[in-house]
Amino acid sequence: MPNVSAGALTFLALVLGLKVLVRKARGLTPISEDNEDNDEQGFGQKEAVNTVALLIGAGIYVGLLSTAGFVVSSALGLAACLWLGRVRNWWLVAALSIGLPLALAQILWWSLTIQVPAFRLLG
């Protein structure tokens, strides 16, 4: 399943990146949409950088998932997401990034008897 999600994310990011490059090569502005506030929304360079960063982060997560296991890789991933989301309360970051993966692993085991990937560096 991690390979499928990583592949889907890679494919979608490549399609989106190609679309942005084609629009830039033709000299077109980002695709605009009108919302309720009449703000022009589009996909520009900032969004392209964020998409590439997300793609790299997903690759790192999948690599850690196979070596460090679900709990460790998810804890690091959640901590990174919270930090990038400007959450600076260390107690909150620690509680969420450690508590959520541990709780999810236990819930999946108790309800569906699904064993998430374990920590493999020592084994």
C-alpha positions, 0 to 999 in steps of 0.5 A: 500500500505505501508503494501505491500511495507513493506512486499515485502522489508521484504521478499526480505531482508530475502531471501538475508540474508538467501542466505548470511548465506548459502554461509558463512556456506558452506565457500564460498566467496561472489558472484563475478561479473566482471564489466568494471573495472575488480573490483570484486563485491560481497555481503558481511558483509557490504552489509548485515548490510546495508540491515538490516539497510534499513529493520529497517528504512522501518519498522520505516517509515511504523510505522510513516506513520500510526501515524504521516502521510505522510509529517512528516514521509517522511520528517524524512525519507528523512532527515535521508537518506540525512544525511547517504548519507553524505549531511551535508548542513542543508539548503539543507537537510531542503529544500529537506526533507520538500519541496519534501513531501509537493510538492508530496502530493499536486501534488498527490491531484491536479492530481489524487485526492489522499489524502496521510495519514494525521497527526493523533497524534492530531486527 
